[in-house]
Amino acid sequence: MGFERFIFYVFAAILVFAAGRVITVRNPVHAALHLVLAFFTCAGLWLLLEAEFLAITLVLVYVGAVMVLFLFVVMMLDINVSPLREGFVKYLPVGFTVALLIFAEMFMVLGVKNFGAEAVAIPARHGADYSNTREIGSVLYTDYVYPFEIASVILLVAIIAAIALTMRKRPETKAQNPVEQVAVKRADRVRLVDMEAEKKQ
């Protein structure tokens, strides 16, 4: 077994372990940290496949931005997970059945017949002048330009919907009116008072 294959199996084992700990650990902060480990390990696997742009994008975007945001939100909310786990045993048979169905579907789709060594060839080695970023850009903006634009529109709609749901007017919330703030005058905020000078005794 070559060194590259050994590194692949090490990264794959760490990735499976980290992914399992994400859903089994009790502390949400520890779950987020294991997810960071899973992202880093997945980035290492992408480096082995010569997908450097995807690897660095995963580290910068997900680990550097999304996961930091998750950690801040989890630590600020101080989520009490004990009430969330009270009904775990009650829903365990249903969850186990769904997990078995998902594993069966993954085995049928990702089986040896479809993704074996005979069906999928080993990726060819590229030269030193090969640019992974240029190849991704050329494919993304030629063959997949319409799915890319549709995905961007869907994400834009999701952002607008999230803002509309969170910024709706509720009677218990306090909000500022920018129109009234801009139209304010000095007389509305500043009041001059005439006071007699104090005499020193």
mmCIF file of the C-alpha atoms, coordinates in Angstrom:
data_MODEL
# 
_entry.id   MODEL 
# 
loop_
_atom_site.group_PDB 
_atom_site.id 
_atom_site.type_symbol 
_atom_site.label_atom_id 
_atom_site.label_alt_id 
_atom_site.label_comp_id 
_atom_site.label_asym_id 
_atom_site.label_entity_id 
_atom_site.label_seq_id 
_atom_site.pdbx_PDB_ins_code 
_atom_site.Cartn_x 
_atom_site.Cartn_y 
_atom_site.Cartn_z 
_atom_site.occupancy 
_atom_site.B_iso_or_equiv 
_atom_site.pdbx_formal_charge 
_atom_site.auth_seq_id 
_atom_site.auth_comp_id 
_atom_site.auth_asym_id 
_atom_site.auth_atom_id 
_atom_site.pdbx_PDB_model_num 
ATOM 1   C CA . MET A 1 1   ? 0.000   0.000  0.000   1.00 0.00 ? 1   MET A CA 1 
ATOM 2   C CA . GLY A 1 2   ? 1.388   3.350  -1.067  1.00 0.00 ? 2   GLY A CA 1 
ATOM 3   C CA . PHE A 1 3   ? 1.834   6.367  1.154   1.00 0.00 ? 3   PHE A CA 1 
ATOM 4   C CA . GLU A 1 4   ? -0.971  8.290  -0.568  1.00 0.00 ? 4   GLU A CA 1 
ATOM 5   C CA . ARG A 1 5   ? -3.460  5.478  0.001   1.00 0.00 ? 5   ARG A CA 1 
ATOM 6   C CA . PHE A 1 6   ? -2.368  5.250  3.641   1.00 0.00 ? 6   PHE A CA 1 
ATOM 7   C CA . ILE A 1 7   ? -3.004  8.979  4.091   1.00 0.00 ? 7   ILE A CA 1 
ATOM 8   C CA . PHE A 1 8   ? -6.415  8.549  2.445   1.00 0.00 ? 8   PHE A CA 1 
ATOM 9   C CA . TYR A 1 9   ? -7.453  5.811  4.878   1.00 0.00 ? 9   TYR A CA 1 
ATOM 10  C CA . VAL A 1 10  ? -6.216  7.832  7.857   1.00 0.00 ? 10  VAL A CA 1 
ATOM 11  C CA . PHE A 1 11  ? -8.170  10.898 6.748   1.00 0.00 ? 11  PHE A CA 1 
ATOM 12  C CA . ALA A 1 12  ? -11.246 8.775  5.998   1.00 0.00 ? 12  ALA A CA 1 
ATOM 13  C CA . ALA A 1 13  ? -11.136 7.179  9.459   1.00 0.00 ? 13  ALA A CA 1 
ATOM 14  C CA . ILE A 1 14  ? -10.803 10.582 11.149  1.00 0.00 ? 14  ILE A CA 1 
ATOM 15  C CA . LEU A 1 15  ? -13.666 11.952 9.034   1.00 0.00 ? 15  LEU A CA 1 
ATOM 16  C CA . VAL A 1 16  ? -15.993 9.079  9.950   1.00 0.00 ? 16  VAL A CA 1 
ATOM 17  C CA . PHE A 1 17  ? -15.056 9.424  13.627  1.00 0.00 ? 17  PHE A CA 1 
ATOM 18  C CA . ALA A 1 18  ? -15.631 13.202 13.636  1.00 0.00 ? 18  ALA A CA 1 
ATOM 19  C CA . ALA A 1 19  ? -18.942 12.883 11.793  1.00 0.00 ? 19  ALA A CA 1 
ATOM 20  C CA . GLY A 1 20  ? -20.115 10.277 14.284  1.00 0.00 ? 20  GLY A CA 1 
ATOM 21  C CA . ARG A 1 21  ? -19.132 12.461 17.228  1.00 0.00 ? 21  ARG A CA 1 
ATOM 22  C CA . VAL A 1 22  ? -21.060 15.397 15.774  1.00 0.00 ? 22  VAL A CA 1 
ATOM 23  C CA . ILE A 1 23  ? -24.355 13.548 16.234  1.00 0.00 ? 23  ILE A CA 1 
ATOM 24  C CA . THR A 1 24  ? -23.525 11.564 19.383  1.00 0.00 ? 24  THR A CA 1 
ATOM 25  C CA . VAL A 1 25  ? -21.772 14.053 21.675  1.00 0.00 ? 25  VAL A CA 1 
ATOM 26  C CA . ARG A 1 26  ? -23.923 15.731 24.336  1.00 0.00 ? 26  ARG A CA 1 
ATOM 27  C CA . ASN A 1 27  ? -22.292 19.144 24.434  1.00 0.00 ? 27  ASN A CA 1 
ATOM 28  C CA . PRO A 1 28  ? -23.259 21.328 21.416  1.00 0.00 ? 28  PRO A CA 1 
ATOM 29  C CA . VAL A 1 29  ? -19.932 23.169 21.569  1.00 0.00 ? 29  VAL A CA 1 
ATOM 30  C CA . HIS A 1 30  ? -18.062 19.854 21.336  1.00 0.00 ? 30  HIS A CA 1 
ATOM 31  C CA . ALA A 1 31  ? -20.306 18.866 18.414  1.00 0.00 ? 31  ALA A CA 1 
ATOM 32  C CA . ALA A 1 32  ? -19.387 22.073 16.587  1.00 0.00 ? 32  ALA A CA 1 
ATOM 33  C CA . LEU A 1 33  ? -15.677 21.462 17.246  1.00 0.00 ? 33  LEU A CA 1 
ATOM 34  C CA . HIS A 1 34  ? -15.944 17.917 15.882  1.00 0.00 ? 34  HIS A CA 1 
ATOM 35  C CA . LEU A 1 35  ? -17.650 19.364 12.812  1.00 0.00 ? 35  LEU A CA 1 
ATOM 36  C CA . VAL A 1 36  ? -14.644 21.678 12.375  1.00 0.00 ? 36  VAL A CA 1 
ATOM 37  C CA . LEU A 1 37  ? -12.403 18.592 12.513  1.00 0.00 ? 37  LEU A CA 1 
ATOM 38  C CA . ALA A 1 38  ? -14.601 16.899 9.895   1.00 0.00 ? 38  ALA A CA 1 
ATOM 39  C CA . PHE A 1 39  ? -14.306 19.928 7.591   1.00 0.00 ? 39  PHE A CA 1 
ATOM 40  C CA . PHE A 1 40  ? -10.524 20.028 7.929   1.00 0.00 ? 40  PHE A CA 1 
ATOM 41  C CA . THR A 1 41  ? -10.265 16.304 7.205   1.00 0.00 ? 41  THR A CA 1 
ATOM 42  C CA . CYS A 1 42  ? -12.542 16.611 4.182   1.00 0.00 ? 42  CYS A CA 1 
ATOM 43  C CA . ALA A 1 43  ? -10.350 19.447 2.919   1.00 0.00 ? 43  ALA A CA 1 
ATOM 44  C CA . GLY A 1 44  ? -7.347  17.127 3.217   1.00 0.00 ? 44  GLY A CA 1 
ATOM 45  C CA . LEU A 1 45  ? -9.149  14.490 1.147   1.00 0.00 ? 45  LEU A CA 1 
ATOM 46  C CA . TRP A 1 46  ? -9.894  17.087 -1.517  1.00 0.00 ? 46  TRP A CA 1 
ATOM 47  C CA . LEU A 1 47  ? -6.218  18.001 -1.594  1.00 0.00 ? 47  LEU A CA 1 
ATOM 48  C CA . LEU A 1 48  ? -5.437  14.375 -2.362  1.00 0.00 ? 48  LEU A CA 1 
ATOM 49  C CA . LEU A 1 49  ? -7.849  14.621 -5.310  1.00 0.00 ? 49  LEU A CA 1 
ATOM 50  C CA . GLU A 1 50  ? -6.042  17.778 -6.548  1.00 0.00 ? 50  GLU A CA 1 
ATOM 51  C CA . ALA A 1 51  ? -9.060  19.958 -5.766  1.00 0.00 ? 51  ALA A CA 1 
ATOM 52  C CA . GLU A 1 52  ? -7.097  22.676 -4.042  1.00 0.00 ? 52  GLU A CA 1 
ATOM 53  C CA . PHE A 1 53  ? -9.658  25.422 -4.640  1.00 0.00 ? 53  PHE A CA 1 
ATOM 54  C CA . LEU A 1 54  ? -12.477 23.425 -3.055  1.00 0.00 ? 54  LEU A CA 1 
ATOM 55  C CA . ALA A 1 55  ? -10.257 22.505 -0.105  1.00 0.00 ? 55  ALA A CA 1 
ATOM 56  C CA . ILE A 1 56  ? -9.227  26.070 0.692   1.00 0.00 ? 56  ILE A CA 1 
ATOM 57  C CA . THR A 1 57  ? -12.802 27.284 0.131   1.00 0.00 ? 57  THR A CA 1 
ATOM 58  C CA . LEU A 1 58  ? -14.070 24.725 2.643   1.00 0.00 ? 58  LEU A CA 1 
ATOM 59  C CA . VAL A 1 59  ? -11.511 25.854 5.214   1.00 0.00 ? 59  VAL A CA 1 
ATOM 60  C CA . LEU A 1 60  ? -11.999 29.591 4.696   1.00 0.00 ? 60  LEU A CA 1 
ATOM 61  C CA . VAL A 1 61  ? -15.785 29.691 4.301   1.00 0.00 ? 61  VAL A CA 1 
ATOM 62  C CA . TYR A 1 62  ? -17.076 26.908 6.527   1.00 0.00 ? 62  TYR A CA 1 
ATOM 63  C CA . VAL A 1 63  ? -14.369 26.632 9.172   1.00 0.00 ? 63  VAL A CA 1 
ATOM 64  C CA . GLY A 1 64  ? -13.381 30.289 9.188   1.00 0.00 ? 64  GLY A CA 1 
ATOM 65  C CA . ALA A 1 65  ? -16.837 31.857 9.003   1.00 0.00 ? 65  ALA A CA 1 
ATOM 66  C CA . VAL A 1 66  ? -19.798 29.496 9.364   1.00 0.00 ? 66  VAL A CA 1 
ATOM 67  C CA . MET A 1 67  ? -18.451 27.374 12.217  1.00 0.00 ? 67  MET A CA 1 
ATOM 68  C CA . VAL A 1 68  ? -17.223 30.421 14.141  1.00 0.00 ? 68  VAL A CA 1 
ATOM 69  C CA . LEU A 1 69  ? -20.741 31.837 13.825  1.00 0.00 ? 69  LEU A CA 1 
ATOM 70  C CA . PHE A 1 70  ? -22.189 28.515 15.027  1.00 0.00 ? 70  PHE A CA 1 
ATOM 71  C CA . LEU A 1 71  ? -19.893 28.532 18.065  1.00 0.00 ? 71  LEU A CA 1 
ATOM 72  C CA . PHE A 1 72  ? -20.812 32.112 18.945  1.00 0.00 ? 72  PHE A CA 1 
ATOM 73  C CA . VAL A 1 73  ? -24.536 31.379 18.632  1.00 0.00 ? 73  VAL A CA 1 
ATOM 74  C CA . VAL A 1 74  ? -24.316 28.176 20.668  1.00 0.00 ? 74  VAL A CA 1 
ATOM 75  C CA . MET A 1 75  ? -22.298 29.790 23.437  1.00 0.00 ? 75  MET A CA 1 
ATOM 76  C CA . MET A 1 76  ? -24.470 32.921 23.565  1.00 0.00 ? 76  MET A CA 1 
ATOM 77  C CA . LEU A 1 77  ? -27.769 31.017 23.629  1.00 0.00 ? 77  LEU A CA 1 
ATOM 78  C CA . ASP A 1 78  ? -26.553 28.617 26.350  1.00 0.00 ? 78  ASP A CA 1 
ATOM 79  C CA . ILE A 1 79  ? -28.788 25.828 25.068  1.00 0.00 ? 79  ILE A CA 1 
ATOM 80  C CA . ASN A 1 80  ? -30.026 23.359 27.674  1.00 0.00 ? 80  ASN A CA 1 
ATOM 81  C CA . VAL A 1 81  ? -29.905 20.021 25.874  1.00 0.00 ? 81  VAL A CA 1 
ATOM 82  C CA . SER A 1 82  ? -31.373 17.913 28.687  1.00 0.00 ? 82  SER A CA 1 
ATOM 83  C CA . PRO A 1 83  ? -35.038 18.630 27.755  1.00 0.00 ? 83  PRO A CA 1 
ATOM 84  C CA . LEU A 1 84  ? -34.217 17.942 24.115  1.00 0.00 ? 84  LEU A CA 1 
ATOM 85  C CA . ARG A 1 85  ? -32.976 14.433 24.950  1.00 0.00 ? 85  ARG A CA 1 
ATOM 86  C CA . GLU A 1 86  ? -35.907 13.393 27.130  1.00 0.00 ? 86  GLU A CA 1 
ATOM 87  C CA . GLY A 1 87  ? -37.814 11.855 24.199  1.00 0.00 ? 87  GLY A CA 1 
ATOM 88  C CA . PHE A 1 88  ? -34.764 10.188 22.665  1.00 0.00 ? 88  PHE A CA 1 
ATOM 89  C CA . VAL A 1 89  ? -35.697 6.633  23.682  1.00 0.00 ? 89  VAL A CA 1 
ATOM 90  C CA . LYS A 1 90  ? -39.299 7.081  22.573  1.00 0.00 ? 90  LYS A CA 1 
ATOM 91  C CA . TYR A 1 91  ? -38.295 8.044  19.017  1.00 0.00 ? 91  TYR A CA 1 
ATOM 92  C CA . LEU A 1 92  ? -35.366 5.628  18.795  1.00 0.00 ? 92  LEU A CA 1 
ATOM 93  C CA . PRO A 1 93  ? -37.211 2.880  16.772  1.00 0.00 ? 93  PRO A CA 1 
ATOM 94  C CA . VAL A 1 94  ? -38.401 5.377  14.172  1.00 0.00 ? 94  VAL A CA 1 
ATOM 95  C CA . GLY A 1 95  ? -34.938 6.923  13.898  1.00 0.00 ? 95  GLY A CA 1 
ATOM 96  C CA . PHE A 1 96  ? -33.319 3.508  13.631  1.00 0.00 ? 96  PHE A CA 1 
ATOM 97  C CA . THR A 1 97  ? -35.726 2.516  10.838  1.00 0.00 ? 97  THR A CA 1 
ATOM 98  C CA . VAL A 1 98  ? -35.039 5.722  8.906   1.00 0.00 ? 98  VAL A CA 1 
ATOM 99  C CA . ALA A 1 99  ? -31.288 5.199  9.359   1.00 0.00 ? 99  ALA A CA 1 
ATOM 100 C CA . LEU A 1 100 ? -31.532 1.643  7.985   1.00 0.00 ? 100 LEU A CA 1 
ATOM 101 C CA . LEU A 1 101 ? -33.470 2.884  4.948   1.00 0.00 ? 101 LEU A CA 1 
ATOM 102 C CA . ILE A 1 102 ? -30.876 5.596  4.301   1.00 0.00 ? 102 ILE A CA 1 
ATOM 103 C CA . PHE A 1 103 ? -28.019 3.088  4.583   1.00 0.00 ? 103 PHE A CA 1 
ATOM 104 C CA . ALA A 1 104 ? -29.796 0.718  2.187   1.00 0.00 ? 104 ALA A CA 1 
ATOM 105 C CA . GLU A 1 105 ? -30.315 3.500  -0.357  1.00 0.00 ? 105 GLU A CA 1 
ATOM 106 C CA . MET A 1 106 ? -26.686 4.601  -0.059  1.00 0.00 ? 106 MET A CA 1 
ATOM 107 C CA . PHE A 1 107 ? -25.506 1.019  -0.503  1.00 0.00 ? 107 PHE A CA 1 
ATOM 108 C CA . MET A 1 108 ? -27.596 0.620  -3.664  1.00 0.00 ? 108 MET A CA 1 
ATOM 109 C CA . VAL A 1 109 ? -26.446 3.925  -5.145  1.00 0.00 ? 109 VAL A CA 1 
ATOM 110 C CA . LEU A 1 110 ? -22.830 3.944  -3.936  1.00 0.00 ? 110 LEU A CA 1 
ATOM 111 C CA . GLY A 1 111 ? -22.210 0.226  -4.349  1.00 0.00 ? 111 GLY A CA 1 
ATOM 112 C CA . VAL A 1 112 ? -19.213 -1.386 -5.981  1.00 0.00 ? 112 VAL A CA 1 
ATOM 113 C CA . LYS A 1 113 ? -21.119 -1.782 -9.244  1.00 0.00 ? 113 LYS A CA 1 
ATOM 114 C CA . ASN A 1 114 ? -21.513 1.973  -9.658  1.00 0.00 ? 114 ASN A CA 1 
ATOM 115 C CA . PHE A 1 115 ? -18.472 3.315  -7.825  1.00 0.00 ? 115 PHE A CA 1 
ATOM 116 C CA . GLY A 1 116 ? -15.985 0.481  -7.912  1.00 0.00 ? 116 GLY A CA 1 
ATOM 117 C CA . ALA A 1 117 ? -12.480 0.471  -9.344  1.00 0.00 ? 117 ALA A CA 1 
ATOM 118 C CA . GLU A 1 118 ? -13.819 -0.832 -12.676 1.00 0.00 ? 118 GLU A CA 1 
ATOM 119 C CA . ALA A 1 119 ? -16.603 1.776  -12.960 1.00 0.00 ? 119 ALA A CA 1 
ATOM 120 C CA . VAL A 1 120 ? -14.594 4.819  -11.859 1.00 0.00 ? 120 VAL A CA 1 
ATOM 121 C CA . ALA A 1 121 ? -11.081 5.215  -13.162 1.00 0.00 ? 121 ALA A CA 1 
ATOM 122 C CA . ILE A 1 122 ? -8.232  6.588  -11.073 1.00 0.00 ? 122 ILE A CA 1 
ATOM 123 C CA . PRO A 1 123 ? -7.909  10.365 -11.555 1.00 0.00 ? 123 PRO A CA 1 
ATOM 124 C CA . ALA A 1 124 ? -5.172  11.259 -13.994 1.00 0.00 ? 124 ALA A CA 1 
ATOM 125 C CA . ARG A 1 125 ? -2.156  13.204 -12.809 1.00 0.00 ? 125 ARG A CA 1 
ATOM 126 C CA . HIS A 1 126 ? -1.900  16.749 -14.084 1.00 0.00 ? 126 HIS A CA 1 
ATOM 127 C CA . GLY A 1 127 ? 1.107   18.850 -14.881 1.00 0.00 ? 127 GLY A CA 1 
ATOM 128 C CA . ALA A 1 128 ? 2.539   21.740 -12.931 1.00 0.00 ? 128 ALA A CA 1 
ATOM 129 C CA . ASP A 1 129 ? 0.702   24.297 -15.110 1.00 0.00 ? 129 ASP A CA 1 
ATOM 130 C CA . TYR A 1 130 ? -2.713  22.777 -14.290 1.00 0.00 ? 130 TYR A CA 1 
ATOM 131 C CA . SER A 1 131 ? -5.091  25.216 -12.555 1.00 0.00 ? 131 SER A CA 1 
ATOM 132 C CA . ASN A 1 132 ? -7.911  23.689 -10.593 1.00 0.00 ? 132 ASN A CA 1 
ATOM 133 C CA . THR A 1 133 ? -9.551  27.093 -10.140 1.00 0.00 ? 133 THR A CA 1 
ATOM 134 C CA . ARG A 1 134 ? -9.588  27.775 -13.880 1.00 0.00 ? 134 ARG A CA 1 
ATOM 135 C CA . GLU A 1 135 ? -11.099 24.361 -14.631 1.00 0.00 ? 135 GLU A CA 1 
ATOM 136 C CA . ILE A 1 136 ? -13.844 24.794 -12.040 1.00 0.00 ? 136 ILE A CA 1 
ATOM 137 C CA . GLY A 1 137 ? -14.652 28.270 -13.334 1.00 0.00 ? 137 GLY A CA 1 
ATOM 138 C CA . SER A 1 138 ? -14.791 27.160 -16.960 1.00 0.00 ? 138 SER A CA 1 
ATOM 139 C CA . VAL A 1 139 ? -17.119 24.258 -16.147 1.00 0.00 ? 139 VAL A CA 1 
ATOM 140 C CA . LEU A 1 140 ? -19.237 26.252 -13.707 1.00 0.00 ? 140 LEU A CA 1 
ATOM 141 C CA . TYR A 1 141 ? -19.870 29.163 -16.072 1.00 0.00 ? 141 TYR A CA 1 
ATOM 142 C CA . THR A 1 142 ? -20.349 27.125 -19.254 1.00 0.00 ? 142 THR A CA 1 
ATOM 143 C CA . ASP A 1 143 ? -21.959 23.736 -18.650 1.00 0.00 ? 143 ASP A CA 1 
ATOM 144 C CA . TYR A 1 144 ? -23.586 24.521 -15.286 1.00 0.00 ? 144 TYR A CA 1 
ATOM 145 C CA . VAL A 1 145 ? -24.287 28.249 -15.614 1.00 0.00 ? 145 VAL A CA 1 
ATOM 146 C CA . TYR A 1 146 ? -28.088 27.864 -15.406 1.00 0.00 ? 146 TYR A CA 1 
ATOM 147 C CA . PRO A 1 147 ? -28.083 25.579 -12.326 1.00 0.00 ? 147 PRO A CA 1 
ATOM 148 C CA . PHE A 1 148 ? -25.571 27.963 -10.740 1.00 0.00 ? 148 PHE A CA 1 
ATOM 149 C CA . GLU A 1 149 ? -27.801 30.983 -11.343 1.00 0.00 ? 149 GLU A CA 1 
ATOM 150 C CA . ILE A 1 150 ? -30.897 29.100 -10.151 1.00 0.00 ? 150 ILE A CA 1 
ATOM 151 C CA . ALA A 1 151 ? -29.082 28.134 -6.950  1.00 0.00 ? 151 ALA A CA 1 
ATOM 152 C CA . SER A 1 152 ? -28.057 31.766 -6.384  1.00 0.00 ? 152 SER A CA 1 
ATOM 153 C CA . VAL A 1 153 ? -31.676 32.938 -6.848  1.00 0.00 ? 153 VAL A CA 1 
ATOM 154 C CA . ILE A 1 154 ? -32.911 30.273 -4.402  1.00 0.00 ? 154 ILE A CA 1 
ATOM 155 C CA . LEU A 1 155 ? -30.340 31.401 -1.831  1.00 0.00 ? 155 LEU A CA 1 
ATOM 156 C CA . LEU A 1 156 ? -31.357 35.032 -2.360  1.00 0.00 ? 156 LEU A CA 1 
ATOM 157 C CA . VAL A 1 157 ? -35.023 34.140 -1.802  1.00 0.00 ? 157 VAL A CA 1 
ATOM 158 C CA . ALA A 1 158 ? -34.058 32.239 1.355   1.00 0.00 ? 158 ALA A CA 1 
ATOM 159 C CA . ILE A 1 159 ? -32.135 35.248 2.688   1.00 0.00 ? 159 ILE A CA 1 
ATOM 160 C CA . ILE A 1 160 ? -35.050 37.597 1.973   1.00 0.00 ? 160 ILE A CA 1 
ATOM 161 C CA . ALA A 1 161 ? -37.488 35.174 3.628   1.00 0.00 ? 161 ALA A CA 1 
ATOM 162 C CA . ALA A 1 162 ? -35.294 34.874 6.723   1.00 0.00 ? 162 ALA A CA 1 
ATOM 163 C CA . ILE A 1 163 ? -35.062 38.665 7.020   1.00 0.00 ? 163 ILE A CA 1 
ATOM 164 C CA . ALA A 1 164 ? -38.823 39.026 6.531   1.00 0.00 ? 164 ALA A CA 1 
ATOM 165 C CA . LEU A 1 165 ? -39.554 36.421 9.210   1.00 0.00 ? 165 LEU A CA 1 
ATOM 166 C CA . THR A 1 166 ? -37.190 37.896 11.777  1.00 0.00 ? 166 THR A CA 1 
ATOM 167 C CA . MET A 1 167 ? -37.912 41.582 11.125  1.00 0.00 ? 167 MET A CA 1 
ATOM 168 C CA . ARG A 1 168 ? -41.704 41.384 11.276  1.00 0.00 ? 168 ARG A CA 1 
ATOM 169 C CA . LYS A 1 169 ? -43.362 43.762 13.689  1.00 0.00 ? 169 LYS A CA 1 
ATOM 170 C CA . ARG A 1 170 ? -44.233 42.288 17.057  1.00 0.00 ? 170 ARG A CA 1 
ATOM 171 C CA . PRO A 1 171 ? -45.817 44.213 19.920  1.00 0.00 ? 171 PRO A CA 1 
ATOM 172 C CA . GLU A 1 172 ? -43.109 43.283 22.416  1.00 0.00 ? 172 GLU A CA 1 
ATOM 173 C CA . THR A 1 173 ? -40.170 44.338 20.255  1.00 0.00 ? 173 THR A CA 1 
ATOM 174 C CA . LYS A 1 174 ? -38.622 47.792 20.104  1.00 0.00 ? 174 LYS A CA 1 
ATOM 175 C CA . ALA A 1 175 ? -37.685 49.156 16.699  1.00 0.00 ? 175 ALA A CA 1 
ATOM 176 C CA . GLN A 1 176 ? -36.360 52.418 15.324  1.00 0.00 ? 176 GLN A CA 1 
ATOM 177 C CA . ASN A 1 177 ? -37.864 54.351 12.446  1.00 0.00 ? 177 ASN A CA 1 
ATOM 178 C CA . PRO A 1 178 ? -35.055 55.671 10.207  1.00 0.00 ? 178 PRO A CA 1 
ATOM 179 C CA . VAL A 1 179 ? -37.407 58.165 8.519   1.00 0.00 ? 179 VAL A CA 1 
ATOM 180 C CA . GLU A 1 180 ? -38.179 59.842 11.836  1.00 0.00 ? 180 GLU A CA 1 
ATOM 181 C CA . GLN A 1 181 ? -34.500 59.834 12.788  1.00 0.00 ? 181 GLN A CA 1 
ATOM 182 C CA . VAL A 1 182 ? -33.476 61.593 9.574   1.00 0.00 ? 182 VAL A CA 1 
ATOM 183 C CA . ALA A 1 183 ? -36.300 64.142 9.749   1.00 0.00 ? 183 ALA A CA 1 
ATOM 184 C CA . VAL A 1 184 ? -35.551 65.161 13.333  1.00 0.00 ? 184 VAL A CA 1 
ATOM 185 C CA . LYS A 1 185 ? -34.821 68.814 14.058  1.00 0.00 ? 185 LYS A CA 1 
ATOM 186 C CA . ARG A 1 186 ? -32.603 70.453 16.627  1.00 0.00 ? 186 ARG A CA 1 
ATOM 187 C CA . ALA A 1 187 ? -35.551 71.893 18.499  1.00 0.00 ? 187 ALA A CA 1 
ATOM 188 C CA . ASP A 1 188 ? -36.917 68.393 19.001  1.00 0.00 ? 188 ASP A CA 1 
ATOM 189 C CA . ARG A 1 189 ? -33.776 67.157 20.735  1.00 0.00 ? 189 ARG A CA 1 
ATOM 190 C CA . VAL A 1 190 ? -32.119 70.215 22.305  1.00 0.00 ? 190 VAL A CA 1 
ATOM 191 C CA . ARG A 1 191 ? -33.804 72.481 24.869  1.00 0.00 ? 191 ARG A CA 1 
ATOM 192 C CA . LEU A 1 192 ? -32.091 75.675 26.058  1.00 0.00 ? 192 LEU A CA 1 
ATOM 193 C CA . VAL A 1 193 ? -32.788 76.624 29.640  1.00 0.00 ? 193 VAL A CA 1 
ATOM 194 C CA . ASP A 1 194 ? -32.018 79.994 31.186  1.00 0.00 ? 194 ASP A CA 1 
ATOM 195 C CA . MET A 1 195 ? -30.669 79.674 34.690  1.00 0.00 ? 195 MET A CA 1 
ATOM 196 C CA . GLU A 1 196 ? -29.595 82.314 37.087  1.00 0.00 ? 196 GLU A CA 1 
ATOM 197 C CA . ALA A 1 197 ? -25.930 82.412 37.910  1.00 0.00 ? 197 ALA A CA 1 
ATOM 198 C CA . GLU A 1 198 ? -25.076 80.906 41.238  1.00 0.00 ? 198 GLU A CA 1 
ATOM 199 C CA . LYS A 1 199 ? -23.548 83.342 43.684  1.00 0.00 ? 199 LYS A CA 1 
ATOM 200 C CA . LYS A 1 200 ? -20.624 82.212 45.686  1.00 0.00 ? 200 LYS A CA 1 
ATOM 201 C CA . GLN A 1 201 ? -21.076 82.694 49.403  1.00 0.00 ? 201 GLN A CA 1 
# 
